[in-house]
Amino acid sequence: AEGGVATPNQARARQTLTYSTMSSRDQDHEVPQGQENQADGDLTQFVEHLLGDMQKKFQQMSEQIIDRLDEMGQRVDELEKNISDLMGQVGEAETQRGSVGVGTGTGTGSGG
């Protein structure tokens, strides 16, 4: 082919050469069919075990988060109750001061 353009036959020859080179490299590290299936099974089992562990940990963390949120909700409820009680006590104290101030203020007593 002139000008660097490959003919279809040349392209096929290069492709075949590339594939044969790749497959010869792969043959050096090729695993027999039975062992390959075993390796696939082992990998599948490992991944399933890993996913199972991750699911357990996720479930435990979810439960811990929910427990902590429940605990925080209870604390907020207690705080609201305490604040409400304190507001009531402040209101009672102010009412008592007001009534005491009225009773001890200038009145129509026999003084003076």
C-alpha positions as CSV (number, residue, x, y, z in Angstrom):
1,A,0.0,0.0,0.0
2,E,1.3,3.4,-1.0
3,G,1.2,6.5,1.2
4,G,0.8,4.6,4.5
5,V,-2.7,3.3,3.8
6,A,-3.1,-0.3,4.7
7,T,-5.1,-2.6,2.4
8,P,-7.8,-4.8,4.0
9,N,-5.4,-7.8,3.8
10,Q,-2.6,-5.9,5.5
11,A,-5.0,-4.7,8.2
12,R,-6.2,-8.3,8.8
13,A,-2.6,-9.5,9.0
14,R,-1.7,-6.9,11.6
15,Q,-4.9,-7.8,13.6
16,T,-4.0,-11.5,13.5
17,L,-0.5,-10.8,14.5
18,T,-1.7,-8.7,17.4
19,Y,-4.1,-11.4,18.6
20,S,-1.6,-14.1,18.3
21,T,1.0,-12.1,20.3
22,M,-1.6,-11.4,23.0
23,S,-2.8,-15.0,23.1
24,S,0.8,-16.3,23.3
25,R,1.4,-14.0,26.3
26,D,-1.9,-15.2,27.9
27,Q,-0.9,-18.8,27.4
28,D,2.1,-18.3,29.7
29,H,-0.4,-17.4,32.5
30,E,-3.4,-19.4,31.4
31,V,-5.3,-21.2,34.1
32,P,-6.7,-24.7,33.4
33,Q,-10.5,-24.7,32.9
34,G,-11.2,-26.5,36.2
35,Q,-9.0,-24.2,38.2
36,E,-10.5,-21.2,36.5
37,N,-14.0,-22.3,37.5
38,Q,-12.8,-22.8,41.0
39,A,-11.2,-19.4,41.1
40,D,-14.4,-17.8,39.8
41,G,-16.3,-19.7,42.6
42,D,-13.8,-18.6,45.2
43,L,-14.1,-15.0,44.0
44,T,-17.9,-15.2,44.0
45,Q,-17.9,-16.6,47.5
46,F,-15.4,-13.9,48.7
47,V,-17.5,-11.1,47.3
48,E,-20.7,-12.6,48.7
49,H,-19.0,-12.9,52.2
50,L,-17.7,-9.3,51.9
51,L,-21.1,-8.0,50.9
52,G,-22.7,-9.9,53.8
53,D,-20.2,-8.4,56.3
54,M,-20.8,-4.9,54.9
55,Q,-24.6,-5.4,55.2
56,K,-24.2,-6.5,58.8
57,K,-22.1,-3.5,59.6
58,F,-24.4,-1.2,57.9
59,Q,-27.4,-2.7,59.8
60,Q,-25.5,-2.3,63.1
61,M,-24.6,1.3,62.3
62,S,-28.2,2.1,61.3
63,E,-29.5,0.6,64.6
64,Q,-26.9,2.6,66.6
65,I,-28.0,5.8,64.8
66,I,-31.7,5.2,65.4
67,D,-31.0,4.4,69.1
68,R,-29.0,7.6,69.4
69,L,-31.7,9.6,67.7
70,D,-34.3,8.1,70.1
71,E,-32.1,9.0,73.1
72,M,-31.6,12.5,71.8
73,G,-35.4,12.8,71.3
74,Q,-36.0,11.8,74.9
75,R,-33.4,14.3,76.1
76,V,-35.1,17.1,74.1
77,D,-38.4,16.1,75.6
78,E,-36.9,16.3,79.1
79,L,-35.3,19.7,78.3
80,E,-38.7,21.0,77.1
81,K,-40.4,19.8,80.2
82,N,-37.7,21.3,82.4
83,I,-37.9,24.6,80.6
84,S,-41.7,24.6,80.9
85,D,-41.4,23.9,84.6
86,L,-38.9,26.7,85.1
87,M,-41.1,29.1,83.1
88,G,-44.0,28.1,85.4
89,Q,-41.8,28.7,88.5
90,V,-40.7,32.1,87.2
91,G,-44.3,33.0,86.6
92,E,-45.4,31.9,90.0
93,A,-42.5,33.8,91.7
94,E,-43.4,37.0,89.8
95,T,-47.1,36.6,90.8
96,Q,-46.1,36.2,94.4
97,R,-43.8,39.2,94.3
98,G,-46.6,41.2,92.8
99,S,-49.1,40.2,95.4
100,V,-46.6,40.7,98.2
101,G,-45.8,44.2,96.8
102,V,-49.5,45.1,96.7
103,G,-50.0,43.9,100.3
104,T,-47.1,45.7,101.7
105,G,-47.3,48.9,99.7
106,T,-49.0,52.1,100.8
107,G,-52.4,51.3,102.0
108,T,-55.1,52.7,104.2
109,G,-53.6,51.7,107.4
110,S,-53.4,53.7,110.6
111,G,-50.0,55.1,110.3
112,G,-48.4,58.2,110.6
